[in-house]
Amino acid sequence: MLAGLTLIVAGGAGAVYVGSRGSTPAPTVPKVQAYVAQGPVAAGTAGASAVAQGLIATKQVAPEARPANGVTDPSQLNGKVAREAIPAGALITTDMFPDPQTRIGTVNIPTGKRALALEMSPVPGIAGFAGTGDRIDVYGIAKDATGIPTVRLVLQGVDVLNVNGAGLPSAQGQPGSANLIYLVAVLPSEAERLIYLNEFEKLYFDLVPKGEGPVKTPGAGPASALAVV
């Protein structure tokens, strides 16, 4: 009977031991520091400015949550500008803030394209309604071999990189006095056409609604412009 009691106690002890071993908590993995967008960061924003304004701040995350190219020190953003708009809550990576491509450091030229500056009088240049991040269509007015002027849609969905502030009217739609300087992103072959039209003919811009795709137009000359529709 004593032997049996001893066995029961031993078995109970074994059960207690097994239960204790199974409930041992897993070791805690230390978190690491990352940087996150506290609010939306606009394209072209200087990294140092975003940090100073509190748009980018530190956050403790699990090691596996921080990307391999995640920013770990604010000095990594010095002299860099946001390539594209960054949504709130996004973890900041170094490729979001490349080296600036221009002297002013706020213009990001799309790969394969060139930044072309065009001087436009206020009305053909959309009277101050277009700005950085907008897209425009470009119309050319030129004379054919017989000397008859024709209007054609020559380029569509052109990215506006910047518009100078000196010539902007005090309110959109007002005539203004100085011309506007548009910095647009185009292919080299497109730049040739725009330079020719700007120097020897005439250009007009229109503002493309967000999300709208290309359209087809017939062009307009004296006869079609006066046609009854």
N, C-alpha and C positions, 0 to 999 in steps of 0.2 A: 504494500500500500504506500509506503514511504517512497519507494522507487517510482511508483506511478505519479505521486504528487510532485516529485522532483522533475519528472518528464513534462508534466503540465506547465510547471513554472518556467522551465527552460523554453518550452514551446511558446509560452506567452511572451517571454522576454524576446524571443526571436521575432515574434509578430510586432512587438513594439519597435524593435530595431529596424525592421523592414519598413514599417510605416514612417519612421523618422527619416530614414534615408530617402524615401520617395518624395518627401515634402521639402527637401532642401532647395531654396530659391536659386535660380540661374544667376550667374555672375552678371553684374551690370556693366554694359559697354559704355565707356565715357563718350559723350557727345563732342562734336567738333564745331568750330565757328565757321559760319558761312555768311554771305551777304544777300539780302533779299530786298526787292522793291517794295517799299512801304506804300507807295502810291504809283500811278502811271508815270512813266518817264518818257517824255517826247523824244522822237528821233532828232539827233543833232545836239542833245543836251550834253554838256561837258561832264565827265565823270566826277571830277572834283566838286563841281557845283551841285550835282545831284546828292553827293554825300553831305555837303555843307548845309543844304536845304532840308535834310532829313528824308529825302526821297529814297535813299538807300541806307539800310541800317543792318546791324549784325543780328544773327539768329543762330541759336544752338540747334544742330540737327544731328541725326544718326550718321556715322561715317559713310555708310553706303548711299545716303541721300544726297551728299554733296558731290556734284559732278567733278570729273577729273580736272577740268579746266575752270572749276569754280573759283571765284575771287576770295582770297583769304586775308588780304590786307588792302586798305583803301589806297595805298600808294600805287597799286597796280592800275588804278583808274586815272592817275595823273596824266594830263596831256592827251587823254582819249575822249572820244565823243560817241554817243549812242548811235549804232548803225541804223536801228529801226526802233519803233515805239515798243516799250517794254511794259507789259501789263502788271498791275499790282499783284504781289504775291510771288512773282517769278524769282527763282534763285539766279543771282547774277553770275555770269561767266565772262571770261576774258574776251571771248569772241563777240560779245555784245557791244564791246567798246574798243573798236580798232583805232589805229592812229588816224588822225584827221588827214584829209586829202587836200585841204586848201589852207590858205593863209589865215582865214578867219576861223577855221576849225569847226564849222557847223554844217558843212556840205558833204554829203556822202554820194559820190558819183557811182552809179550802177556799173557793174563789171561789163566791159566791152563798149561802153558809151563814153561820150565826151561832154564836158560842160561848155556850152556855147552861150555867150552873152549877146542879147539882141536889144537894141534900143527901139522902144515903141512909144508913139504918142499915146496919150491917155485913153482915148476912145477905142482905137484898134487894139490896144492892150488891155481891154476889159475894164477900164476905168477904176482900177484899184481893187476889183473884186477877187482877183486870183492871188494866191500866195504860196509859200513853201508847202509842198505836199499835195498840191492840186494837180490836176491833169487838164491839158488844153488840147483843142484841135487847132490846126494851123491852116489858114486859107491863103492862097496866093492869087493876086490880081496881076495879070500879064496880058500883053497884046499878042495876037496870033500873027501869021505871016501877012495877013491883009490889013493889019493895024487895028483890028477889032478887039476891044478888051474882053477878057473872060475871067470869071472867078472859079477857082477849083479848090476843093478840099485836098490838100497835099500831104498832110501828116495827121495822124490821129493818136490820142492818148499820150501826148508828150508830157513827161514829168517836169514839173516846175521845181527847181532846186532852191531858188531864192529870187526875191524881187527887191530891188534897192528901196531904201526908205526915203532917200532924199527927194525923189520925184513923186512919191505917193500923194494923192490928193488928201486933204484933211478929212474928207468923208467919202466913202465909196460912192461912185456915180457922179461925183462932182468933176467938172472939166479939168481942173488943175492947170498948171502952167508948164512945169518941167516934164520931160519925157520919163518913161519908166525903163529900167534896165532889167530884163528878164534873164535869169540863168537857167537854161533848160538842158536836159539830158537827151542827147541824140547820138545816133550812129554817125561816123565820119561822112558817109555818103549823104545822109540827111542834112548834115551841117552844110555841105556844099550847096544844096538846093536852097536852104534857108538864107545863106549868105548872099546868093545870087538874087533871090527875091527881095531881100531887105535892101540891097545896094542899088538894084536896077529896076525893080518893080515895086510891089507893095504887099505888106502882110497884114492879116487880121487874125486875131485869136478868138476862140470861144471857150467857155468853161464847161468841162465835161461832168455830168452828174456822177456821184459816187456809184461804182459798180456797173456803169453802163459800158457796153462793148462797142466795137466798130460799127459804122453805118456805111451805106453806099449812097452816093449822091451823083446826079447827072452833070453837075457843073452849071454855070449860068453865064449867058451872054446877052446881048441886047434883045434878041427875040424871045428867049426863054424867060428872062427876067420880067418881061412885060406880058407874058402869057396869062390868060385868065384861068384860074384853077377852081 
